[in-house]
Amino acid sequence: MSENDKKPEAPLGEPGEHPMSVLLFSWMRGKLFLRMFAIVLGVVGVASIGLEFWLSYKPIKDVTSVPGFYAVFGFLAFALAVLSGWPLGKLLRRREDYYETRSGEAGRDR
């Protein structure tokens, strides 16, 4: 097999991507990394709440002293903030041809 018969190698990064970023972060592109990252993150989260149960010495007086309360509350508050953007986007969104019409012409063709 000669050198001309070899298949060209696929580029590691995307076009225009800096070679240093390809060198440093190309290992994070695979599906295995995403799965393992999600699993490790979940295990660490469950373990930290479990350790809070095991190591807490405060008596539960109100709902804020329940172990894991702030984690659950923060997640729900963030989810509410993100999901509230969907109806707000529908309310504030303009038509696709909004910028294609001149001033005063928007209502004439409809």
ChimeraX attribute file (.defattr): number of C-alpha atoms within 10 A of each C-alpha:
attribute: neighborCount
match mode: 1-to-1
recipient: residues
	/A:1	5
	/A:2	5
	/A:3	6
	/A:4	7
	/A:5	7
	/A:6	8
	/A:7	7
	/A:8	7
	/A:9	6
	/A:10	6
	/A:11	8
	/A:12	11
	/A:13	15
	/A:14	9
	/A:15	7
	/A:16	6
	/A:17	10
	/A:18	10
	/A:19	11
	/A:20	9
	/A:21	10
	/A:22	16
	/A:23	11
	/A:24	9
	/A:25	10
	/A:26	12
	/A:27	10
	/A:28	12
	/A:29	11
	/A:30	9
	/A:31	9
	/A:32	11
	/A:33	12
	/A:34	12
	/A:35	11
	/A:36	11
	/A:37	13
	/A:38	12
	/A:39	12
	/A:40	12
	/A:41	12
	/A:42	12
	/A:43	12
	/A:44	12
	/A:45	14
	/A:46	13
	/A:47	12
	/A:48	14
	/A:49	16
	/A:50	14
	/A:51	12
	/A:52	14
	/A:53	13
	/A:54	10
	/A:55	10
	/A:56	13
	/A:57	8
	/A:58	9
	/A:59	8
	/A:60	11
	/A:61	8
	/A:62	7
	/A:63	9
	/A:64	11
	/A:65	13
	/A:66	15
	/A:67	20
	/A:68	17
	/A:69	13
	/A:70	13
	/A:71	12
	/A:72	11
	/A:73	12
	/A:74	12
	/A:75	12
	/A:76	12
	/A:77	12
	/A:78	12
	/A:79	11
	/A:80	11
	/A:81	11
	/A:82	10
	/A:83	11
	/A:84	11
	/A:85	11
	/A:86	10
	/A:87	10
	/A:88	10
	/A:89	10
	/A:90	9
	/A:91	9
	/A:92	8
	/A:93	9
	/A:94	10
	/A:95	7
	/A:96	7
	/A:97	8
	/A:98	10
	/A:99	10
	/A:100	9
	/A:101	10
	/A:102	8
	/A:103	9
	/A:104	7
	/A:105	10
	/A:106	13
	/A:107	8
	/A:108	6
	/A:109	5
	/A:110	5
